């Protein structure tokens, strides 16, 4: 490769004028080209992140605008003849350029998709000094990869567990339980259907955001033993009496880190008297209060919504309709009280 024959300083300048996609392309040429790009490129970990979804590994900025996406596929008769070197492995490769979106790169492997994705992640992590930030896990994809990623790095920002809006892609109950229990991401979003009901007793999950969009397994006991800043549950319905028990639990010092709880209420069992029974409540008689959550949730506590105060002086507002219960602890993410 002619670039590698240049003097040191011009080579540095050229490599650092390249986009991340171009640097990655050069790194695939050989082990030597990989080493040269890795050693001469200037680090920019604050502007790039590494994600996985479906069978892609993606590199992009923090707004999820990807510079390029690498797909892992099984070898087949029509695969391209061009070969590249990915973490020491020589594999066929096809490039698809898109001026409006990211560049897509297809790699073709004899080995499993999990093995291939691990190799691609190793290559990108070493080249750009990146860790995986976000992962998507599907019923037949990603469980082993999640465990591998969590072993190789200290933190993982988010995991999205999904059936891709189809019950045909449901998880086996034991697999979904293992993902939920063992996931160590700061933000966990569950959108995965399950083949059969299950329970998780003694659920002491610690994370910043726990969002359960699909699944009725989660119980009031689960919520009260979680250590989270924000909890959202949409599929499972709770009763007014259960939310009363939750508020009393919080008043007694439970869920000490919690800032936001948003759950679905059962319309059939909705009862305001049961919701506020035994609580020393007061009404918000000042103004409508805008609450900004820590993970992009914004909602309003209207005039005459309920407020409670713990013995330590911390206050929380809650509102309810026959369908939704929202509980917010002040101050919110931007300091509103």
VENDA-V266619 format. One record per residue. N is the residue number from 1. RES is the residue in one small letter. PSI is psi in radians with two decimals (* if undefined). OMEGA is omega in degrees with one decimal (NA if undefined). NEAR is the number of other ideal C-beta (glycine too) atoms within 10 Angstrom. Layout:
BEGIN
n:N res:RES psi:PSI omega:OMEGA near:NEAR
n:N res:RES psi:PSI omega:OMEGA near:NEAR
END
This chain:
BEGIN
n:1 res:x psi:2.23 omega:-174.0 near:11
n:2 res:x psi:-0.60 omega:-179.2 near:5
n:3 res:x psi:-0.67 omega:-175.4 near:15
n:4 res:x psi:-0.21 omega:179.3 near:14
n:5 res:x psi:-0.11 omega:-178.4 near:7
n:6 res:x psi:2.74 omega:171.6 near:14
n:7 res:x psi:2.82 omega:-171.3 near:7
n:8 res:x psi:-0.90 omega:-174.7 near:9
n:9 res:x psi:-0.82 omega:176.0 near:9
n:10 res:x psi:-0.63 omega:178.6 near:10
n:11 res:x psi:-0.73 omega:176.7 near:16
n:12 res:x psi:-0.82 omega:-177.9 near:16
n:13 res:x psi:-0.78 omega:-177.9 near:11
n:14 res:x psi:-0.79 omega:-178.9 near:14
n:15 res:x psi:-0.65 omega:-177.2 near:20
n:16 res:x psi:-0.08 omega:168.5 near:13
n:17 res:x psi:-0.20 omega:-179.2 near:9
n:18 res:x psi:2.67 omega:170.4 near:15
n:19 res:x psi:2.85 omega:175.6 near:11
n:20 res:x psi:-0.64 omega:178.7 near:21
n:21 res:x psi:-0.76 omega:179.8 near:16
n:22 res:x psi:-0.69 omega:176.9 near:16
n:23 res:x psi:-0.73 omega:178.4 near:20
n:24 res:x psi:-0.75 omega:-179.8 near:23
n:25 res:x psi:-0.77 omega:178.9 near:19
n:26 res:x psi:-0.66 omega:-177.7 near:20
n:27 res:x psi:-0.37 omega:-178.1 near:24
n:28 res:x psi:-0.18 omega:-173.7 near:21
n:29 res:x psi:-0.72 omega:-177.5 near:16
n:30 res:x psi:2.97 omega:176.0 near:15
n:31 res:x psi:-0.66 omega:-178.4 near:11
n:32 res:x psi:-0.77 omega:179.6 near:11
n:33 res:x psi:-0.64 omega:175.6 near:17
n:34 res:x psi:-0.83 omega:-178.1 near:21
n:35 res:x psi:-0.67 omega:-179.4 near:14
n:36 res:x psi:-0.84 omega:179.7 near:21
n:37 res:x psi:-0.76 omega:-179.0 near:25
n:38 res:x psi:-0.75 omega:-174.3 near:15
n:39 res:x psi:-0.47 omega:-173.8 near:9
n:40 res:x psi:-0.35 omega:-178.2 near:16
n:41 res:x psi:2.58 omega:176.5 near:19
n:42 res:x psi:2.43 omega:-176.2 near:7
n:43 res:x psi:2.48 omega:174.0 near:10
n:44 res:x psi:0.97 omega:-177.4 near:13
n:45 res:x psi:-0.35 omega:-178.6 near:10
n:46 res:x psi:-0.30 omega:-176.0 near:8
n:47 res:x psi:-0.15 omega:179.1 near:10
n:48 res:x psi:2.56 omega:170.2 near:19
n:49 res:x psi:2.83 omega:-171.8 near:21
n:50 res:x psi:2.15 omega:-177.4 near:20
n:51 res:x psi:2.81 omega:170.4 near:20
n:52 res:x psi:2.43 omega:169.6 near:24
n:53 res:x psi:2.51 omega:-175.7 near:17
n:54 res:x psi:-2.16 omega:178.6 near:14
n:55 res:x psi:0.53 omega:-178.8 near:19
n:56 res:x psi:2.54 omega:165.3 near:20
n:57 res:x psi:2.27 omega:-170.3 near:26
n:58 res:x psi:2.51 omega:174.2 near:22
n:59 res:x psi:2.22 omega:-178.7 near:22
n:60 res:x psi:-2.90 omega:-178.9 near:19
n:61 res:x psi:-3.11 omega:-173.5 near:14
n:62 res:x psi:-0.01 omega:174.7 near:11
n:63 res:x psi:0.27 omega:179.5 near:7
n:64 res:x psi:0.50 omega:169.4 near:11
n:65 res:x psi:1.85 omega:-171.4 near:10
n:66 res:x psi:2.38 omega:173.1 near:21
n:67 res:x psi:-0.76 omega:177.4 near:17
n:68 res:x psi:2.76 omega:-179.1 near:24
n:69 res:x psi:2.29 omega:-178.2 near:22
n:70 res:x psi:2.07 omega:178.5 near:25
n:71 res:x psi:2.53 omega:178.6 near:20
n:72 res:x psi:2.15 omega:-176.8 near:24
n:73 res:x psi:2.81 omega:175.5 near:16
n:74 res:x psi:2.58 omega:177.4 near:13
n:75 res:x psi:2.52 omega:176.6 near:11
n:76 res:x psi:3.02 omega:-171.5 near:8
n:77 res:x psi:-0.48 omega:-177.1 near:4
n:78 res:x psi:0.24 omega:-177.6 near:5
n:79 res:x psi:2.72 omega:-178.3 near:17
n:80 res:x psi:2.74 omega:179.9 near:13
n:81 res:x psi:-0.39 omega:178.9 near:7
n:82 res:x psi:2.37 omega:179.8 near:10
n:83 res:x psi:2.61 omega:177.8 near:14
n:84 res:x psi:2.93 omega:-179.8 near:20
n:85 res:x psi:1.96 omega:-179.9 near:18
n:86 res:x psi:1.90 omega:180.0 near:23
n:87 res:x psi:0.77 omega:177.7 near:18
n:88 res:x psi:-0.13 omega:-179.5 near:10
n:89 res:x psi:2.27 omega:177.3 near:18
n:90 res:x psi:2.03 omega:-175.1 near:10
n:91 res:x psi:2.59 omega:174.1 near:23
n:92 res:x psi:2.65 omega:-173.9 near:17
n:93 res:x psi:2.52 omega:174.4 near:20
n:94 res:x psi:2.36 omega:-179.5 near:15
n:95 res:x psi:2.44 omega:173.9 near:14
n:96 res:x psi:1.98 omega:-176.9 near:12
n:97 res:x psi:2.40 omega:178.4 near:11
n:98 res:x psi:2.00 omega:-175.9 near:10
n:99 res:x psi:-0.48 omega:-176.7 near:5
n:100 res:x psi:-0.56 omega:-178.5 near:4
n:101 res:x psi:-2.91 omega:-176.9 near:12
n:102 res:x psi:2.82 omega:174.2 near:18
n:103 res:x psi:2.34 omega:178.6 near:20
n:104 res:x psi:2.32 omega:-177.7 near:17
n:105 res:x psi:2.13 omega:177.4 near:23
n:106 res:x psi:2.24 omega:174.8 near:19
n:107 res:x psi:2.58 omega:-170.8 near:24
n:108 res:x psi:2.20 omega:-167.5 near:19
n:109 res:x psi:2.54 omega:169.3 near:20
n:110 res:x psi:-0.55 omega:-176.4 near:10
n:111 res:x psi:3.11 omega:-177.8 near:14
n:112 res:x psi:2.81 omega:179.0 near:12
n:113 res:x psi:-0.64 omega:179.0 near:18
n:114 res:x psi:-0.81 omega:178.0 near:16
n:115 res:x psi:-0.81 omega:-178.8 near:15
n:116 res:x psi:-0.76 omega:-179.3 near:25
n:117 res:x psi:-0.67 omega:176.3 near:25
n:118 res:x psi:-0.73 omega:179.5 near:20
n:119 res:x psi:-0.75 omega:179.2 near:20
n:120 res:x psi:-0.76 omega:179.0 near:24
n:121 res:x psi:-0.78 omega:178.1 near:22
n:122 res:x psi:-0.77 omega:-179.7 near:15
n:123 res:x psi:-0.87 omega:-177.2 near:22
n:124 res:x psi:-0.70 omega:179.8 near:24
n:125 res:x psi:-0.74 omega:-179.4 near:18
n:126 res:x psi:-0.71 omega:-177.1 near:14
n:127 res:x psi:-0.84 omega:-173.6 near:21
n:128 res:x psi:0.02 omega:-177.5 near:22
n:129 res:x psi:0.91 omega:-178.3 near:13
n:130 res:x psi:2.69 omega:166.8 near:18
n:131 res:x psi:2.79 omega:176.1 near:17
n:132 res:x psi:2.29 omega:-180.0 near:24
n:133 res:x psi:-0.82 omega:-173.8 near:20
n:134 res:x psi:2.46 omega:178.2 near:18
n:135 res:x psi:2.54 omega:169.7 near:22
n:136 res:x psi:2.28 omega:-178.4 near:20
n:137 res:x psi:2.27 omega:177.3 near:23
n:138 res:x psi:2.96 omega:-170.2 near:18
n:139 res:x psi:-0.57 omega:-178.9 near:22
n:140 res:x psi:0.31 omega:-168.9 near:10
n:141 res:x psi:2.20 omega:166.2 near:17
n:142 res:x psi:-0.24 omega:-176.7 near:25
n:143 res:x psi:-0.90 omega:177.7 near:19
n:144 res:x psi:-0.66 omega:-179.8 near:13
n:145 res:x psi:-0.70 omega:178.1 near:19
n:146 res:x psi:-0.82 omega:-179.1 near:23
n:147 res:x psi:-0.70 omega:179.0 near:15
n:148 res:x psi:-0.79 omega:179.9 near:15
n:149 res:x psi:-0.75 omega:-178.0 near:23
n:150 res:x psi:-0.47 omega:177.5 near:18
n:151 res:x psi:-0.51 omega:-173.1 near:7
n:152 res:x psi:-0.18 omega:-179.3 near:13
n:153 res:x psi:2.81 omega:-173.4 near:14
n:154 res:x psi:-0.64 omega:-174.9 near:7
n:155 res:x psi:2.70 omega:174.7 near:11
n:156 res:x psi:2.18 omega:-173.1 near:20
n:157 res:x psi:-0.91 omega:-176.1 near:16
n:158 res:x psi:2.64 omega:172.5 near:20
n:159 res:x psi:2.30 omega:176.4 near:26
n:160 res:x psi:1.99 omega:179.6 near:21
n:161 res:x psi:2.05 omega:-169.6 near:26
n:162 res:x psi:2.57 omega:169.7 near:23
n:163 res:x psi:0.15 omega:179.5 near:19
n:164 res:x psi:0.76 omega:174.8 near:13
n:165 res:x psi:0.54 omega:-179.8 near:9
n:166 res:x psi:2.23 omega:176.9 near:10
n:167 res:x psi:-0.31 omega:176.1 near:10
n:168 res:x psi:-0.39 omega:179.6 near:8
n:169 res:x psi:0.56 omega:-176.3 near:15
n:170 res:x psi:2.57 omega:175.0 near:17
n:171 res:x psi:2.61 omega:165.2 near:26
n:172 res:x psi:2.48 omega:-173.8 near:13
n:173 res:x psi:-0.77 omega:-176.5 near:15
n:174 res:x psi:-0.66 omega:178.2 near:12
n:175 res:x psi:-0.79 omega:-179.3 near:17
n:176 res:x psi:-0.71 omega:176.6 near:26
n:177 res:x psi:-0.79 omega:-178.7 near:16
n:178 res:x psi:-0.69 omega:177.7 near:15
n:179 res:x psi:-0.86 omega:-177.2 near:20
n:180 res:x psi:-0.76 omega:-176.7 near:24
n:181 res:x psi:-0.73 omega:-171.3 near:11
n:182 res:x psi:-0.20 omega:-179.5 near:11
n:183 res:x psi:2.31 omega:-177.2 near:21
n:184 res:x psi:0.28 omega:-178.0 near:17
n:185 res:x psi:2.73 omega:176.8 near:23
n:186 res:x psi:-0.58 omega:179.1 near:15
n:187 res:x psi:2.20 omega:-178.1 near:19
n:188 res:x psi:2.14 omega:178.0 near:22
n:189 res:x psi:2.16 omega:-177.0 near:20
n:190 res:x psi:2.00 omega:175.9 near:27
n:191 res:x psi:0.53 omega:-174.8 near:18
n:192 res:x psi:2.17 omega:173.1 near:24
n:193 res:x psi:2.74 omega:-178.3 near:19
n:194 res:x psi:2.58 omega:-176.4 near:22
n:195 res:x psi:-0.39 omega:-179.4 near:14
n:196 res:x psi:2.78 omega:-179.3 near:10
n:197 res:x psi:2.69 omega:175.0 near:9
n:198 res:x psi:2.92 omega:176.7 near:15
n:199 res:x psi:2.71 omega:174.1 near:12
n:200 res:x psi:1.64 omega:177.9 near:16
n:201 res:x psi:2.75 omega:176.7 near:8
n:202 res:x psi:0.92 omega:-175.2 near:7
n:203 res:x psi:1.79 omega:-175.8 near:18
n:204 res:x psi:0.88 omega:-177.3 near:9
n:205 res:x psi:2.32 omega:175.2 near:17
n:206 res:x psi:2.11 omega:176.2 near:11
n:207 res:x psi:3.06 omega:178.4 near:20
n:208 res:x psi:-0.78 omega:-179.6 near:18
n:209 res:x psi:2.26 omega:173.4 near:21
n:210 res:x psi:2.00 omega:-176.2 near:26
n:211 res:x psi:2.09 omega:-179.5 near:21
n:212 res:x psi:1.68 omega:-179.5 near:24
n:213 res:x psi:-0.56 omega:-178.9 near:15
n:214 res:x psi:2.30 omega:177.8 near:19
n:215 res:x psi:2.31 omega:-179.7 near:21
n:216 res:x psi:0.24 omega:-177.2 near:13
n:217 res:x psi:-0.51 omega:-171.3 near:19
n:218 res:x psi:2.36 omega:-176.2 near:22
n:219 res:x psi:2.99 omega:174.9 near:17
n:220 res:x psi:-0.72 omega:177.6 near:17
n:221 res:x psi:-0.72 omega:176.8 near:15
n:222 res:x psi:-0.82 omega:-179.2 near:22
n:223 res:x psi:-0.74 omega:-174.5 near:25
n:224 res:x psi:-0.27 omega:177.6 near:16
n:225 res:x psi:-0.02 omega:178.9 near:17
n:226 res:x psi:2.62 omega:178.2 near:19
n:227 res:x psi:1.46 omega:-173.3 near:14
n:228 res:x psi:2.73 omega:174.3 near:22
n:229 res:x psi:-0.66 omega:-176.6 near:20
n:230 res:x psi:2.26 omega:178.9 near:23
n:231 res:x psi:2.25 omega:176.5 near:23
n:232 res:x psi:2.25 omega:-180.0 near:20
n:233 res:x psi:2.17 omega:-173.1 near:23
n:234 res:x psi:-0.60 omega:-173.9 near:16
n:235 res:x psi:-0.76 omega:179.2 near:15
n:236 res:x psi:2.43 omega:176.8 near:18
n:237 res:x psi:2.51 omega:179.2 near:17
n:238 res:x psi:2.81 omega:179.5 near:20
n:239 res:x psi:2.86 omega:176.1 near:18
n:240 res:x psi:-0.66 omega:-179.9 near:20
n:241 res:x psi:-0.68 omega:178.4 near:15
n:242 res:x psi:-0.71 omega:179.1 near:21
n:243 res:x psi:-0.53 omega:173.3 near:22
n:244 res:x psi:-0.77 omega:178.3 near:18
n:245 res:x psi:-0.66 omega:178.1 near:17
n:246 res:x psi:-0.81 omega:-178.5 near:22
n:247 res:x psi:-0.75 omega:178.0 near:22
n:248 res:x psi:-0.67 omega:176.9 near:14
n:249 res:x psi:-0.79 omega:178.5 near:15
n:250 res:x psi:-0.71 omega:179.2 near:21
n:251 res:x psi:-0.49 omega:-179.2 near:17
n:252 res:x psi:0.10 omega:177.3 near:10
n:253 res:x psi:0.03 omega:178.7 near:11
n:254 res:x psi:2.83 omega:-179.3 near:14
n:255 res:x psi:0.97 omega:-169.2 near:21
n:256 res:x psi:-0.49 omega:179.9 near:9
n:257 res:x psi:-0.14 omega:-172.2 near:12
n:258 res:x psi:2.37 omega:173.6 near:21
n:259 res:x psi:-0.61 omega:-176.6 near:23
n:260 res:x psi:2.32 omega:168.4 near:24
n:261 res:x psi:2.20 omega:176.8 near:24
n:262 res:x psi:2.07 omega:-178.2 near:18
n:263 res:x psi:2.90 omega:176.3 near:22
n:264 res:x psi:2.31 omega:176.8 near:15
n:265 res:x psi:2.55 omega:175.1 near:21
n:266 res:x psi:2.10 omega:178.7 near:15
n:267 res:x psi:-0.67 omega:-177.1 near:10
n:268 res:x psi:-0.64 omega:-176.3 near:8
n:269 res:x psi:0.18 omega:-177.7 near:14
n:270 res:x psi:2.24 omega:-178.7 near:17
n:271 res:x psi:1.92 omega:-176.7 near:15
n:272 res:x psi:-0.63 omega:179.6 near:11
n:273 res:x psi:-0.72 omega:177.7 near:9
n:274 res:x psi:-0.58 omega:-178.8 near:16
n:275 res:x psi:-0.70 omega:-174.3 near:21
n:276 res:x psi:0.12 omega:-176.9 near:18
n:277 res:x psi:2.19 omega:176.2 near:13
n:278 res:x psi:0.12 omega:-179.8 near:11
n:279 res:x psi:2.43 omega:175.0 near:14
n:280 res:x psi:1.44 omega:-174.0 near:8
n:281 res:x psi:2.80 omega:168.8 near:14
n:282 res:x psi:2.80 omega:-179.1 near:11
n:283 res:x psi:2.49 omega:171.7 near:10
n:284 res:x psi:1.86 omega:-177.9 near:16
n:285 res:x psi:0.25 omega:-175.2 near:9
n:286 res:x psi:-1.02 omega:-174.6 near:7
n:287 res:x psi:2.92 omega:167.9 near:9
n:288 res:x psi:2.31 omega:-176.8 near:11
n:289 res:x psi:2.10 omega:176.4 near:20
n:290 res:x psi:2.29 omega:179.7 near:12
n:291 res:x psi:2.16 omega:176.5 near:22
n:292 res:x psi:2.03 omega:-179.3 near:16
n:293 res:x psi:3.07 omega:-175.4 near:20
n:294 res:x psi:-0.13 omega:-178.3 near:14
n:295 res:x psi:0.93 omega:170.7 near:17
n:296 res:x psi:0.10 omega:176.0 near:9
n:297 res:x psi:2.25 omega:176.8 near:19
n:298 res:x psi:2.20 omega:177.6 near:11
n:299 res:x psi:3.03 omega:-173.0 near:16
n:300 res:x psi:2.33 omega:169.7 near:13
n:301 res:x psi:1.93 omega:-172.9 near:22
n:302 res:x psi:2.97 omega:173.4 near:11
n:303 res:x psi:2.38 omega:-179.9 near:12
n:304 res:x psi:0.20 omega:170.2 near:10
n:305 res:x psi:2.88 omega:-174.1 near:19
n:306 res:x psi:2.61 omega:173.8 near:20
n:307 res:x psi:2.55 omega:175.4 near:16
n:308 res:x psi:2.70 omega:-178.9 near:20
n:309 res:x psi:2.29 omega:175.1 near:14
n:310 res:x psi:2.94 omega:179.5 near:13
n:311 res:x psi:-0.44 omega:179.9 near:8
n:312 res:x psi:0.07 omega:176.4 near:6
n:313 res:x psi:-0.13 omega:178.8 near:6
n:314 res:x psi:2.32 omega:-178.6 near:15
n:315 res:x psi:2.72 omega:176.9 near:14
n:316 res:x psi:2.56 omega:174.0 near:21
n:317 res:x psi:2.62 omega:171.3 near:20
n:318 res:x psi:2.61 omega:177.2 near:23
n:319 res:x psi:2.81 omega:-176.3 near:19
n:320 res:x psi:2.64 omega:166.9 near:18
n:321 res:x psi:3.08 omega:175.1 near:10
n:322 res:x psi:0.00 omega:-179.6 near:13
n:323 res:x psi:-0.47 omega:-171.4 near:11
n:324 res:x psi:2.45 omega:172.1 near:13
n:325 res:x psi:2.20 omega:178.3 near:23
n:326 res:x psi:2.28 omega:-178.0 near:21
n:327 res:x psi:2.16 omega:-178.8 near:24
n:328 res:x psi:2.28 omega:-178.6 near:26
n:329 res:x psi:2.30 omega:-179.5 near:22
n:330 res:x psi:2.61 omega:-3.6 near:17
n:331 res:x psi:2.81 omega:178.7 near:14
n:332 res:x psi:-2.91 omega:-173.3 near:21
n:333 res:x psi:-0.42 omega:-178.5 near:17
n:334 res:x psi:0.19 omega:175.0 near:11
n:335 res:x psi:0.06 omega:176.3 near:8
n:336 res:x psi:2.51 omega:179.4 near:12
n:337 res:x psi:* omega:NA near:7
END
